[in-house]
Amino acid sequence: MKHVQELLSTSLGTEGQLLIPRKIYDTLIEEVDKNLIPRSEAAIYLGPGQIPGSSVDIDTMDPNTMDVREVVEGAEIPLDEAEYSSFNMKPKKYGVSIRITKEMLEDAKWNLLQHNIKIAGKRIAENENALVITDALDNANSTVSGSGAITIANITRAMQYLEDEDYNPTTLFVGMEVLNDLRNIDTFVEANKVGNTDMIKSGFLGTIYGMNVIKVSSNAGMTSAYAYVTDKAWAYVIAEKRPVTIENWDLPAYDMRAAAITQRLKIRYLRAKAIAKITT
């Protein structure tokens, strides 16, 4: 009778694993936070107390609609007046619901309900970021079309579009591809070429020609090859009828715990001429 000796090795699946101590890491590895546009960049924020009904009307004066003319002696003084416009903002509801069985809550290593609520809050913020881009910044009155990498001339031309209309460029929002282009422009990265040394120290999140540079995640609505120049005092409005709200409840028939995370929000450009878009 032939004797067969079997060697137990770590490559033999379950048998090998029985000999090796294993530890399950007891800390959940979170996803990275995305770079989002701060609320402070909005020209106007309207909270629930400023929206008495389901919507709010914003009244604006039309620029350059009153003229002063020379009047000869004895002639009638010309009649003129400012003109006005109005637009309505009706917040829409955004949200997500979460349902988790009590068995999962009892057996899981982490509080799955609370963790999912936390992630839902992040998604709400990312959705707001995307709305700022699509409903406000993409309505820019002027667009600078670059070819290839962004150039200093692209940036200064976008600034001029605002300045031609008497706005003050305060902010430069950049996608990741544009940010990479900026990091490779000698003027901005070599101090001996009249660059801004603050940008070098801060990872290029300093200023360019007095504008604050803010990078915006491509995974939160920003096109990587785009940039926007804005005057934050006039660029866009946020109307929030319901701030981010969390409601928890039980579903006894299903032996589940649940939560709903919602927000009622509307974002719109205020002055399209206070925004210039750069595409590369």
Secondary structure, DSSP 8 states (H G I E B T S, - for coil): ---------TTSTHHHHTTS------S-----------GGG-SEEE-GGG--SS-EEEEEE-TT--------TTS--------EEEEEE--EEEEEEEEEEHHHHHHSSS-HHHHHHHHHHHHHHHHHHHHHHHHTGGG-SEEEE-SSS--HHHHHHHHHHHHHTT----EEEE-HHHHHHHHT-HHHH-GGGT--HHHHHTTS-SEETTEEEEE--GGGT--TTEEEEE-TTTSEEEEEEEEEEEEEEEEGGGTEEEEEEEEEEEEEES-GGGEEEEE-
